[in-house]
Amino acid sequence: MKTPDDAARRRIVNRLRRARGQLDGVITAVETQADCRDVLTQLAAVTHALNRAGFSIVSTAMEECLADPGATQEREGLTTAELEKLFLSLA
């Protein structure tokens, strides 16, 4: 049976794959000298997708930390301050 962690991981991987597809579109647009507006629109979509993936990763870590602080810190060595710093690095 899949755990909630597996579901969260699957959603994050899907977001990253979507971002990779969007980035491929940006690269193609630049290579074919597409309209600047279109390139920037696609680039903004990639940035948004990557940010969402990052927020999901930090959010999942925070949820795990709240559920079982000792296990998360032991497994990943993350403190609450480090999670906060990672979260703010995405902003």
C-alpha positions, 0 to 999 in steps of 0.5 A, spaced: 500 500 500 502 506 498 503 511 503 501 519 503 509 520 502 508 516 496 502 520 493 506 527 495 512 524 492 508 522 485 505 529 485 512 533 486 515 528 480 509 530 476 510 537 477 517 537 475 516 533 469 511 538 467 516 543 468 521 539 464 516 539 458 515 547 459 522 548 459 523 544 453 518 548 450 522 555 452 528 552 449 525 550 442 522 557 442 529 560 443 532 556 438 526 558 433 527 565 435 519 565 437 516 572 439 519 574 445 512 575 449 511 567 448 518 565 450 517 570 456 510 567 458 513 560 457 519 561 462 514 564 467 510 558 467 516 554 468 518 558 474 512 557 477 512 550 476 519 549 479 516 554 485 510 550 486 514 543 486 519 546 491 514 549 496 511 542 495 517 539 497 518 543 503 511 543 505 511 535 505 518 536 510 514 540 514 508 536 515 513 530 516 516 534 521 510 536 525 507 528 525 514 525 528 519 531 529 524 526 532 524 521 526 524 527 520 530 530 524 534 523 525 533 521 518 534 528 514 538 532 519 533 538 518 531 543 523 525 547 523 530 553 522 533 549 516 526 548 513 524 555 514 531 557 511 529 553 505 522 555 504 524 562 504 530 561 499 524 559 494 520 566 495 
